[in-house]
């Protein structure tokens, strides 16, 4: 593997962030929690060792004072564990200081370059240089991207997928241990992470970017006349950030993108090279997959069914799945057939794929038989291959399973961060009435259109601030379930207090940041007044293979509070 470039002598931007509040769910705070945990694990054994190493006169031996090496010096590090951020953690020789080394796995012996030190917090940020002795679980041949170990996008391509899923389960476990404020006895056993059908070729949206001309970000340049800004003298790097820096590296292809998104990336890179003289500042490029289903003609349908009957299981699977995730190497383009047309075996449809680059255009996605249209630049889940599993998992658990609970039937759904209506619409058949609420008016417009497209007549939508949404709700709480899918920062306290005041029978909390989810679930379990919740189940969903990110789903049920005697 090629040696990774380091920070070019610049101080890491993360240095000022070590004092962030412990509940904000940022990478820095999560990393610091893992570092503290690792150090505490070794503290007891170190103290026992010091007790044994008393001098002959009965006095303690002189403690060794550890001094981290100078910045930009090379060190050898044995990796002890993988943090929730996807970085390897290795202890110093005295076990009182931690090296943070990206692109490593437990058991690796690696060479790293010291970049920045946080002596008070007992850790040092490093850049990965090379593996000296690989861990048994490390398999660099699994990495399909030539930019891996440089690009900040993926962290764990060198891990077999089953170990990636096991790691993500531990991420959920540690999130609730470190951030929920709950005692272990009220946290259920975390379920095994639900894997993605596609481990490469799954992302339906990518946003590569390029920076402005040299000097364009200075204060003087920003305050100056835009018409006098200097243009580009050469084509800048177009891609994603170099790990640990704000520098953009040139990336020609991203194998976690779907075939048509990867083709769109090549097309847009070519366009920008040709039109770079028209730019005076940097830009972000939208690449969004768009799907159009067309019915197969009868002869085509009969032919596909016949081919499926004659094919063995392996061939049938490859026919149903886009082959660009495995059949093309990291440096080869997907075939035109796989890129533009996805024939589904045993399906009456042919799916035609296009790549949208205009954020105001409308993109279309299908989840089972549901069709969703959305503004291309707006949020929608970026791994379509796992969405049927994901929505089915929630569908099977959103209504209580016990006969005693079902005596008090739940009839109403509130989707508190509804976006374009994913949950409101896909779960509508379970309820007499569903209501989707979002702060973004454009999302509500899309949600109403999607309800009409899917012929869902029992769903309504309204624009409202999530912190005030229950003021307009008329559903009886005893017969209502609330599903929430907030942004990474989680829910604010005003929303959580309002939710506890409304006291719905059940809550389903979906989150792209399990650390802020754990914090918020802790508030709901603690409760207020006569309303509090118990956690029925917790489980991770792997929307982003090859990365450390995991989606969390928490199912909560309102519990009766014993009355004081």
SEMAR-628417 format. One record per residue (C-alpha): x, y, z; residue in one letter; residue number from 0. Coordinates in nm, 3 decimals, always signed. Last residue first. Layout:
REM SEMAR-628417
c1; c2; c3; r; k
X; Y; Z; a; NUM
...
//
This chain:
REM SEMAR-628417
c1; c2; c3; r; k
-4.823; +0.466; +4.830; x; 564
-4.648; +0.631; +4.537; x; 563
-4.794; +0.535; +4.201; x; 562
-4.590; +0.300; +3.987; x; 561
-4.517; +0.457; +3.646; x; 560
-4.673; +0.259; +3.361; x; 559
-4.448; +0.219; +3.062; x; 558
-4.457; +0.382; +2.723; x; 557
-4.295; +0.159; +2.464; x; 556
-3.971; +0.228; +2.277; x; 555
-3.826; +0.082; +1.957; x; 554
-3.475; +0.209; +1.874; x; 553
-3.339; +0.194; +1.519; x; 552
-2.979; +0.301; +1.458; x; 551
-2.802; +0.377; +1.130; x; 550
-2.433; +0.287; +1.125; x; 549
-2.131; +0.484; +1.006; x; 548
-1.780; +0.334; +1.029; x; 547
-1.745; +0.316; +0.650; x; 546
-1.693; +0.024; +0.407; x; 545
-2.071; -0.040; +0.405; x; 544
-2.295; +0.267; +0.446; x; 543
-2.662; +0.191; +0.516; x; 542
-2.578; -0.079; +0.767; x; 541
-2.878; -0.098; +1.001; x; 540
-2.808; -0.111; +1.376; x; 539
-3.044; -0.253; +1.634; x; 538
-3.207; -0.162; +1.964; x; 537
-3.519; -0.324; +2.108; x; 536
-3.800; -0.282; +2.358; x; 535
-3.655; +0.022; +2.534; x; 534
-3.873; +0.140; +2.822; x; 533
-4.046; +0.474; +2.826; x; 532
-4.151; +0.741; +3.073; x; 531
-4.461; +0.944; +3.140; x; 530
-4.605; +1.004; +3.487; x; 529
-4.398; +1.314; +3.555; x; 528
-4.100; +1.329; +3.321; x; 527
-3.917; +1.045; +3.155; x; 526
-3.587; +0.879; +3.241; x; 525
-3.644; +0.645; +2.946; x; 524
-3.725; +0.939; +2.719; x; 523
-3.415; +1.135; +2.826; x; 522
-3.192; +0.830; +2.775; x; 521
-3.345; +0.786; +2.431; x; 520
-3.219; +1.136; +2.350; x; 519
-2.858; +1.065; +2.450; x; 518
-2.860; +0.726; +2.279; x; 517
-2.992; +0.887; +1.959; x; 516
-2.720; +1.152; +1.983; x; 515
-2.466; +0.868; +1.985; x; 514
-2.650; +0.652; +1.731; x; 513
-2.607; +0.920; +1.464; x; 512
-2.800; +0.836; +1.144; x; 511
-3.109; +0.794; +1.360; x; 510
-3.446; +0.620; +1.368; x; 509
-3.646; +0.652; +1.690; x; 508
-3.973; +0.457; +1.700; x; 507
-4.196; +0.575; +1.984; x; 506
-4.498; +0.399; +2.130; x; 505
-4.808; +0.484; +2.332; x; 504
-4.772; +0.856; +2.273; x; 503
-4.704; +1.072; +2.581; x; 502
-4.798; +1.425; +2.458; x; 501
-4.602; +1.568; +2.752; x; 500
-4.310; +1.333; +2.683; x; 499
-4.307; +1.444; +2.319; x; 498
-4.316; +1.808; +2.426; x; 497
-4.021; +1.750; +2.657; x; 496
-3.831; +1.578; +2.375; x; 495
-3.906; +1.860; +2.130; x; 494
-3.793; +2.133; +2.370; x; 493
-3.478; +1.932; +2.453; x; 492
-3.356; +1.936; +2.095; x; 491
-3.368; +1.618; +1.892; x; 490
-3.062; +1.466; +1.724; x; 489
-2.759; +1.652; +1.589; x; 488
-2.738; +1.402; +1.303; x; 487
-3.075; +1.505; +1.158; x; 486
-3.400; +1.370; +1.306; x; 485
-3.583; +1.047; +1.217; x; 484
-3.879; +1.032; +1.456; x; 483
-4.170; +0.788; +1.452; x; 482
-4.462; +0.856; +1.686; x; 481
-4.719; +0.586; +1.765; x; 480
-5.075; +0.679; +1.861; x; 479
-5.369; +0.502; +2.025; x; 478
-5.303; +0.609; +2.383; x; 477
-5.193; +0.953; +2.262; x; 476
-5.538; +1.034; +2.118; x; 475
-5.479; +1.208; +1.780; x; 474
-5.557; +1.581; +1.771; x; 473
-5.209; +1.710; +1.684; x; 472
-5.161; +2.084; +1.628; x; 471
-4.972; +2.167; +1.949; x; 470
-4.780; +1.844; +1.899; x; 469
-4.568; +2.005; +1.624; x; 468
-4.410; +2.280; +1.828; x; 467
-4.047; +2.161; +1.859; x; 466
-4.076; +1.993; +1.519; x; 465
-4.139; +2.331; +1.355; x; 464
-4.441; +2.288; +1.134; x; 463
-4.536; +2.219; +0.773; x; 462
-4.826; +1.980; +0.733; x; 461
-4.898; +1.641; +0.582; x; 460
-5.197; +1.408; +0.565; x; 459
-5.212; +1.034; +0.510; x; 458
-5.526; +0.817; +0.481; x; 457
-5.566; +0.844; +0.101; x; 456
-5.249; +0.672; -0.018; x; 455
-5.281; +0.627; -0.396; x; 454
-4.903; +0.587; -0.438; x; 453
-4.877; +0.888; -0.670; x; 452
-5.112; +1.088; -0.445; x; 451
-4.907; +1.014; -0.133; x; 450
-4.592; +1.102; -0.326; x; 449
-4.736; +1.440; -0.428; x; 448
-4.824; +1.516; -0.068; x; 447
-4.475; +1.419; +0.046; x; 446
-4.309; +1.629; -0.226; x; 445
-4.500; +1.942; -0.118; x; 444
-4.417; +1.862; +0.245; x; 443
-4.048; +1.842; +0.156; x; 442
-4.061; +2.183; -0.013; x; 441
-4.217; +2.332; +0.302; x; 440
-3.925; +2.223; +0.518; x; 439
-4.012; +2.208; +0.892; x; 438
-4.162; +1.862; +0.855; x; 437
-4.477; +1.682; +0.970; x; 436
-4.633; +1.362; +0.837; x; 435
-4.972; +1.250; +0.969; x; 434
-5.114; +0.901; +0.940; x; 433
-5.474; +0.780; +0.977; x; 432
-5.645; +0.445; +1.020; x; 431
-5.305; +0.279; +1.048; x; 430
-5.110; -0.022; +0.923; x; 429
-5.161; +0.060; +0.553; x; 428
-4.982; +0.393; +0.602; x; 427
-4.641; +0.238; +0.679; x; 426
-4.479; +0.309; +0.338; x; 425
-4.653; +0.648; +0.312; x; 424
-4.578; +0.810; +0.647; x; 423
-4.241; +0.633; +0.661; x; 422
-4.093; +0.769; +0.336; x; 421
-4.300; +1.089; +0.322; x; 420
-4.085; +1.346; +0.142; x; 419
-3.921; +1.460; +0.465; x; 418
-4.124; +1.315; +0.755; x; 417
-3.943; +1.448; +1.059; x; 416
-4.228; +1.391; +1.307; x; 415
-4.404; +1.099; +1.139; x; 414
-4.718; +1.071; +1.353; x; 413
-4.905; +0.743; +1.317; x; 412
-5.257; +0.659; +1.437; x; 411
-5.465; +0.347; +1.501; x; 410
-5.295; +0.164; +1.786; x; 409
-5.522; -0.104; +1.926; x; 408
-5.569; -0.141; +2.299; x; 407
-5.633; -0.516; +2.306; x; 406
-5.316; -0.537; +2.098; x; 405
-5.105; -0.481; +2.409; x; 404
-5.245; -0.791; +2.578; x; 403
-5.204; -0.995; +2.259; x; 402
-4.832; -0.910; +2.249; x; 401
-4.674; -0.783; +1.927; x; 400
-4.698; -0.408; +1.967; x; 399
-4.725; -0.217; +1.634; x; 398
-4.404; -0.052; +1.509; x; 397
-4.218; -0.381; +1.507; x; 396
-4.287; -0.558; +1.175; x; 395
-4.321; -0.232; +0.982; x; 394
-3.988; -0.110; +1.122; x; 393
-3.800; -0.413; +0.989; x; 392
-3.996; -0.392; +0.663; x; 391
-3.884; -0.032; +0.611; x; 390
-3.518; -0.125; +0.655; x; 389
-3.525; -0.445; +0.453; x; 388
-3.693; -0.264; +0.159; x; 387
-3.449; +0.030; +0.203; x; 386
-3.133; -0.182; +0.189; x; 385
-3.066; -0.162; -0.187; x; 384
-3.170; +0.204; -0.207; x; 383
-2.864; +0.324; -0.020; x; 382
-2.866; +0.706; -0.015; x; 381
-3.171; +0.777; +0.204; x; 380
-3.335; +1.098; +0.084; x; 379
-3.238; +1.455; +0.164; x; 378
-3.303; +1.733; -0.086; x; 377
-3.080; +1.816; -0.385; x; 376
-3.268; +1.586; -0.622; x; 375
-3.608; +1.727; -0.528; x; 374
-3.810; +1.418; -0.446; x; 373
-4.025; +1.158; -0.608; x; 372
-4.100; +0.835; -0.426; x; 371
-4.263; +0.528; -0.578; x; 370
-4.379; +0.240; -0.358; x; 369
-4.395; -0.113; -0.497; x; 368
-4.078; -0.235; -0.323; x; 367
-3.897; +0.090; -0.254; x; 366
-3.870; +0.283; -0.580; x; 365
-3.678; +0.605; -0.637; x; 364
-3.746; +0.911; -0.853; x; 363
-3.547; +1.233; -0.885; x; 362
-3.696; +1.576; -0.956; x; 361
-3.469; +1.857; -1.071; x; 360
-3.375; +2.145; -0.841; x; 359
-3.038; +1.996; -0.744; x; 358
-2.941; +1.970; -1.115; x; 357
-2.686; +1.690; -1.158; x; 356
-2.924; +1.398; -1.221; x; 355
-2.782; +1.060; -1.326; x; 354
-3.004; +0.826; -1.528; x; 353
-3.115; +0.469; -1.468; x; 352
-3.375; +0.264; -1.657; x; 351
-3.546; -0.008; -1.459; x; 350
-3.726; -0.280; -1.654; x; 349
-4.047; -0.400; -1.498; x; 348
-4.265; -0.712; -1.482; x; 347
-4.024; -0.861; -1.229; x; 346
-3.923; -1.227; -1.215; x; 345
-3.561; -1.122; -1.283; x; 344
-3.509; -0.746; -1.254; x; 343
-3.360; -0.580; -1.561; x; 342
-3.137; -0.288; -1.458; x; 341
-3.076; -0.053; -1.749; x; 340
-2.842; +0.242; -1.781; x; 339
-2.523; +0.145; -1.608; x; 338
-2.548; -0.230; -1.626; x; 337
-2.595; -0.219; -2.002; x; 336
-2.324; +0.044; -2.052; x; 335
-2.070; -0.168; -1.866; x; 334
-1.924; -0.038; -1.544; x; 333
-1.593; +0.148; -1.582; x; 332
-1.276; -0.023; -1.474; x; 331
-1.021; +0.105; -1.222; x; 330
-1.169; -0.035; -0.901; x; 329
-1.253; -0.361; -1.077; x; 328
-1.583; -0.415; -1.252; x; 327
-1.775; -0.732; -1.172; x; 326
-1.830; -0.650; -0.806; x; 325
-2.050; -0.342; -0.753; x; 324
-2.107; -0.288; -1.125; x; 323
-2.308; -0.609; -1.150; x; 322
-2.639; -0.447; -1.056; x; 321
-2.832; -0.721; -0.874; x; 320
-3.110; -0.933; -1.020; x; 319
-2.894; -1.095; -1.286; x; 318
-2.615; -1.170; -1.042; x; 317
-2.859; -1.346; -0.813; x; 316
-2.996; -1.557; -1.096; x; 315
-2.646; -1.658; -1.201; x; 314
-2.565; -1.774; -0.850; x; 313
-2.894; -1.959; -0.809; x; 312
-2.851; -2.163; -1.128; x; 311
-3.012; -2.041; -1.447; x; 310
-3.270; -2.235; -1.645; x; 309
-3.574; -2.109; -1.455; x; 308
-3.443; -1.753; -1.462; x; 307
-3.387; -1.763; -1.835; x; 306
-3.744; -1.879; -1.888; x; 305
-3.881; -1.601; -1.666; x; 304
-3.672; -1.345; -1.857; x; 303
-3.797; -1.476; -2.191; x; 302
-4.163; -1.474; -2.083; x; 301
-4.129; -1.115; -1.962; x; 300
-3.953; -1.005; -2.280; x; 299
-4.226; -1.164; -2.494; x; 298
-4.493; -0.984; -2.282; x; 297
-4.335; -0.639; -2.309; x; 296
-4.170; -0.531; -1.988; x; 295
-4.324; -0.243; -1.800; x; 294
-4.103; +0.061; -1.758; x; 293
-3.961; +0.177; -1.428; x; 292
-3.764; +0.502; -1.429; x; 291
-3.488; +0.550; -1.176; x; 290
-3.283; +0.860; -1.095; x; 289
-2.940; +0.842; -0.934; x; 288
-2.809; +1.167; -0.789; x; 287
-2.469; +1.324; -0.863; x; 286
-2.450; +1.678; -0.726; x; 285
-2.121; +1.863; -0.780; x; 284
-1.995; +2.104; -0.516; x; 283
-1.822; +2.421; -0.634; x; 282
-1.508; +2.629; -0.590; x; 281
-1.474; +2.989; -0.703; x; 280
-1.402; +3.192; -1.017; x; 279
-1.541; +2.941; -1.267; x; 278
-1.595; +2.999; -1.640; x; 277
-1.237; +2.907; -1.730; x; 276
-1.304; +2.561; -1.580; x; 275
-1.546; +2.478; -1.862; x; 274
-1.365; +2.189; -2.036; x; 273
-1.222; +2.043; -1.716; x; 272
-1.563; +2.090; -1.553; x; 271
-1.737; +1.895; -1.829; x; 270
-1.489; +1.605; -1.809; x; 269
-1.532; +1.579; -1.433; x; 268
-1.908; +1.589; -1.483; x; 267
-1.904; +1.297; -1.728; x; 266
-1.677; +1.083; -1.509; x; 265
-1.892; +1.149; -1.204; x; 264
-2.209; +1.074; -1.400; x; 263
-2.065; +0.736; -1.495; x; 262
-2.001; +0.667; -1.127; x; 261
-2.358; +0.774; -1.046; x; 260
-2.488; +0.543; -1.321; x; 259
-2.300; +0.245; -1.180; x; 258
-2.397; +0.305; -0.819; x; 257
-2.142; +0.477; -0.597; x; 256
-1.929; +0.271; -0.357; x; 255
-1.670; +0.239; -0.633; x; 254
-1.579; +0.611; -0.640; x; 253
-1.399; +0.718; -0.959; x; 252
-1.162; +0.991; -1.077; x; 251
-1.064; +1.125; -0.738; x; 250
-0.841; +1.433; -0.714; x; 249
-0.765; +1.520; -0.353; x; 248
-0.929; +1.807; -0.166; x; 247
-0.739; +1.947; +0.134; x; 246
-0.937; +2.009; +0.449; x; 245
-0.720; +1.766; +0.642; x; 244
-0.739; +1.448; +0.850; x; 243
-0.814; +1.219; +0.557; x; 242
-0.774; +1.394; +0.222; x; 241
-1.109; +1.542; +0.130; x; 240
-1.316; +1.441; -0.172; x; 239
-1.299; +1.476; -0.549; x; 238
-1.199; +1.729; -0.814; x; 237
-0.838; +1.850; -0.792; x; 236
-0.808; +2.188; -0.963; x; 235
-0.790; +2.239; -1.343; x; 234
-0.527; +2.504; -1.415; x; 233
-0.492; +2.882; -1.404; x; 232
-0.830; +2.912; -1.236; x; 231
-1.002; +3.250; -1.224; x; 230
-0.907; +3.566; -1.043; x; 229
-1.181; +3.763; -0.874; x; 228
-1.241; +4.108; -1.016; x; 227
-1.610; +4.062; -1.090; x; 226
-1.666; +3.944; -0.733; x; 225
-1.546; +4.285; -0.603; x; 224
-1.339; +4.225; -0.292; x; 223
-1.449; +4.126; +0.057; x; 222
-1.400; +3.754; -0.003; x; 221
-1.058; +3.812; -0.164; x; 220
-0.938; +4.024; +0.125; x; 219
-1.061; +3.774; +0.379; x; 218
-0.867; +3.494; +0.210; x; 217
-1.063; +3.207; +0.053; x; 216
-0.979; +3.288; -0.309; x; 215
-0.604; +3.283; -0.245; x; 214
-0.540; +2.985; -0.472; x; 213
-0.841; +2.930; -0.701; x; 212
-1.155; +2.782; -0.543; x; 211
-1.185; +2.426; -0.413; x; 210
-1.336; +2.130; -0.597; x; 209
-1.626; +1.907; -0.503; x; 208
-1.759; +1.553; -0.508; x; 207
-2.121; +1.508; -0.396; x; 206
-2.236; +1.146; -0.432; x; 205
-2.590; +1.008; -0.429; x; 204
-2.735; +0.665; -0.507; x; 203
-2.466; +0.492; -0.302; x; 202
-2.479; +0.111; -0.339; x; 201
-2.207; +0.016; -0.586; x; 200
-2.009; -0.165; -0.318; x; 199
-2.136; -0.363; -0.016; x; 198
-2.473; -0.438; -0.175; x; 197
-2.742; -0.637; +0.008; x; 196
-2.665; -0.417; +0.313; x; 195
-2.633; -0.592; +0.647; x; 194
-2.867; -0.577; +0.946; x; 193
-2.651; -0.532; +1.255; x; 192
-2.700; -0.801; +1.517; x; 191
-2.939; -0.696; +1.793; x; 190
-2.822; -0.498; +2.095; x; 189
-2.911; -0.669; +2.423; x; 188
-3.158; -0.446; +2.603; x; 187
-3.053; -0.133; +2.797; x; 186
-3.240; -0.102; +3.129; x; 185
-2.991; -0.322; +3.323; x; 184
-2.690; -0.135; +3.181; x; 183
-2.772; +0.184; +3.375; x; 182
-2.870; +0.474; +3.155; x; 181
-2.680; +0.799; +3.094; x; 180
-2.740; +0.744; +2.722; x; 179
-2.398; +0.863; +2.602; x; 178
-2.122; +0.619; +2.697; x; 177
-2.293; +0.280; +2.735; x; 176
-2.561; +0.358; +2.477; x; 175
-2.306; +0.466; +2.218; x; 174
-2.073; +0.180; +2.313; x; 173
-2.334; -0.081; +2.224; x; 172
-2.428; +0.093; +1.899; x; 171
-2.062; +0.108; +1.791; x; 170
-2.019; -0.255; +1.901; x; 169
-2.290; -0.358; +1.655; x; 168
-2.105; -0.159; +1.390; x; 167
-1.790; -0.362; +1.457; x; 166
-1.978; -0.690; +1.412; x; 165
-2.116; -0.565; +1.081; x; 164
-1.767; -0.470; +0.961; x; 163
-1.644; -0.810; +1.079; x; 162
-1.902; -0.985; +0.858; x; 161
-1.794; -0.759; +0.572; x; 160
-1.430; -0.862; +0.580; x; 159
-1.219; -0.563; +0.692; x; 158
-0.978; -0.383; +0.455; x; 157
-1.253; -0.144; +0.334; x; 156
-1.274; -0.004; +0.690; x; 155
-1.248; +0.378; +0.687; x; 154
-1.424; +0.512; +0.380; x; 153
-1.482; +0.877; +0.285; x; 152
-1.163; +1.041; +0.414; x; 151
-0.966; +0.959; +0.099; x; 150
-0.604; +0.857; +0.161; x; 149
-0.615; +0.504; +0.306; x; 148
-0.842; +0.399; +0.014; x; 147
-0.778; +0.598; -0.301; x; 146
-0.730; +0.290; -0.523; x; 145
-1.078; +0.171; -0.420; x; 144
-1.170; -0.197; -0.419; x; 143
-1.028; -0.275; -0.075; x; 142
-1.078; -0.648; -0.017; x; 141
-0.717; -0.724; -0.117; x; 140
-0.607; -0.535; +0.195; x; 139
-0.724; -0.821; +0.416; x; 138
-0.685; -0.746; +0.788; x; 137
-0.838; -1.006; +1.019; x; 136
-0.503; -1.175; +1.093; x; 135
-0.349; -0.838; +1.192; x; 134
-0.088; -0.703; +0.954; x; 133
+0.278; -0.661; +1.052; x; 132
+0.457; -0.343; +0.940; x; 131
+0.151; -0.172; +0.792; x; 130
+0.226; +0.166; +0.639; x; 129
+0.203; +0.543; +0.685; x; 128
-0.115; +0.620; +0.880; x; 127
-0.129; +0.979; +0.998; x; 126
-0.132; +1.046; +1.369; x; 125
-0.344; +1.215; +1.634; x; 124
-0.204; +1.186; +1.986; x; 123
-0.394; +1.111; +2.306; x; 122
-0.378; +1.169; +2.680; x; 121
-0.655; +1.432; +2.712; x; 120
-0.415; +1.671; +2.884; x; 119
-0.138; +1.587; +2.637; x; 118
-0.343; +1.650; +2.326; x; 117
-0.084; +1.599; +2.055; x; 116
-0.094; +1.661; +1.683; x; 115
+0.056; +1.506; +1.372; x; 114
+0.272; +1.211; +1.479; x; 113
+0.349; +0.993; +1.177; x; 112
+0.248; +0.627; +1.179; x; 111
+0.416; +0.291; +1.127; x; 110
+0.189; -0.001; +1.194; x; 109
+0.157; -0.320; +1.397; x; 108
-0.199; -0.434; +1.330; x; 107
-0.374; -0.644; +1.596; x; 106
-0.692; -0.437; +1.605; x; 105
-0.755; -0.270; +1.267; x; 104
-0.595; +0.027; +1.091; x; 103
-0.706; +0.287; +0.836; x; 102
-0.669; +0.581; +1.079; x; 101
-0.421; +0.584; +1.372; x; 100
-0.513; +0.744; +1.705; x; 99
-0.225; +0.693; +1.950; x; 98
-0.331; +0.662; +2.313; x; 97
-0.142; +0.757; +2.630; x; 96
-0.119; +0.603; +2.975; x; 95
-0.048; +0.242; +2.874; x; 94
+0.324; +0.280; +2.955; x; 93
+0.440; +0.159; +2.613; x; 92
+0.180; +0.382; +2.447; x; 91
-0.159; +0.235; +2.366; x; 90
-0.305; +0.197; +2.017; x; 89
-0.642; +0.308; +1.887; x; 88
-0.750; +0.244; +1.528; x; 87
-0.987; +0.491; +1.367; x; 86
-1.336; +0.393; +1.245; x; 85
-1.513; +0.668; +1.441; x; 84
-1.653; +0.411; +1.685; x; 83
-1.295; +0.319; +1.772; x; 82
-1.120; +0.003; +1.656; x; 81
-0.911; -0.164; +1.925; x; 80
-0.559; -0.241; +2.044; x; 79
-0.344; -0.129; +1.751; x; 78
+0.030; -0.181; +1.799; x; 77
+0.204; +0.145; +1.713; x; 76
+0.547; +0.219; +1.565; x; 75
+0.632; +0.587; +1.561; x; 74
+0.750; +0.839; +1.300; x; 73
+0.828; +1.199; +1.390; x; 72
+0.610; +1.477; +1.250; x; 71
+0.536; +1.622; +1.592; x; 70
+0.777; +1.525; +1.872; x; 69
+0.726; +1.201; +2.060; x; 68
+0.483; +1.182; +2.351; x; 67
+0.650; +1.206; +2.695; x; 66
+0.559; +0.937; +2.945; x; 65
+0.665; +0.978; +3.308; x; 64
+0.774; +0.645; +3.455; x; 63
+0.664; +0.606; +3.817; x; 62
+0.944; +0.563; +4.072; x; 61
+0.904; +0.231; +4.246; x; 60
+0.674; +0.235; +4.547; x; 59
+0.843; +0.211; +4.890; x; 58
+0.876; -0.122; +5.070; x; 57
+1.252; -0.109; +5.121; x; 56
+1.300; -0.369; +4.847; x; 55
+1.135; -0.141; +4.592; x; 54
+0.770; -0.190; +4.502; x; 53
+0.699; -0.342; +4.162; x; 52
+0.400; -0.551; +4.268; x; 51
+0.198; -0.242; +4.361; x; 50
+0.297; -0.074; +4.034; x; 49
+0.168; -0.375; +3.842; x; 48
-0.162; -0.363; +4.025; x; 47
-0.194; +0.005; +3.936; x; 46
-0.119; -0.070; +3.571; x; 45
-0.375; -0.350; +3.566; x; 44
-0.637; -0.115; +3.708; x; 43
-0.555; +0.163; +3.461; x; 42
-0.564; -0.055; +3.150; x; 41
-0.940; -0.055; +3.102; x; 40
-0.952; +0.310; +3.206; x; 39
-0.724; +0.405; +2.917; x; 38
-0.942; +0.226; +2.663; x; 37
-1.257; +0.388; +2.798; x; 36
-1.103; +0.735; +2.796; x; 35
-0.996; +0.688; +2.433; x; 34
-1.341; +0.562; +2.333; x; 33
-1.505; +0.868; +2.494; x; 32
-1.254; +1.097; +2.320; x; 31
-1.342; +0.946; +1.982; x; 30
-1.713; +1.007; +2.038; x; 29
-1.647; +1.369; +2.139; x; 28
-1.426; +1.433; +1.837; x; 27
-1.662; +1.258; +1.594; x; 26
-1.951; +1.478; +1.711; x; 25
-2.238; +1.335; +1.915; x; 24
-2.315; +1.665; +2.091; x; 23
-2.347; +1.512; +2.439; x; 22
-2.000; +1.555; +2.589; x; 21
-1.983; +1.926; +2.519; x; 20
-1.685; +2.018; +2.299; x; 19
-1.355; +2.074; +2.484; x; 18
-1.132; +1.875; +2.246; x; 17
-1.249; +2.087; +1.953; x; 16
-0.965; +2.337; +1.927; x; 15
-0.713; +2.072; +1.818; x; 14
-0.943; +1.926; +1.553; x; 13
-0.811; +2.157; +1.281; x; 12
-0.481; +1.970; +1.282; x; 11
-0.181; +2.202; +1.284; x; 10
-0.011; +2.230; +0.947; x; 9
+0.326; +2.071; +0.875; x; 8
+0.221; +1.921; +0.543; x; 7
-0.060; +1.724; +0.704; x; 6
+0.064; +1.379; +0.609; x; 5
+0.072; +1.196; +0.277; x; 4
-0.009; +0.826; +0.300; x; 3
+0.248; +0.568; +0.197; x; 2
+0.134; +0.344; -0.084; x; 1
+0.000; +0.000; +0.000; x; 0
//
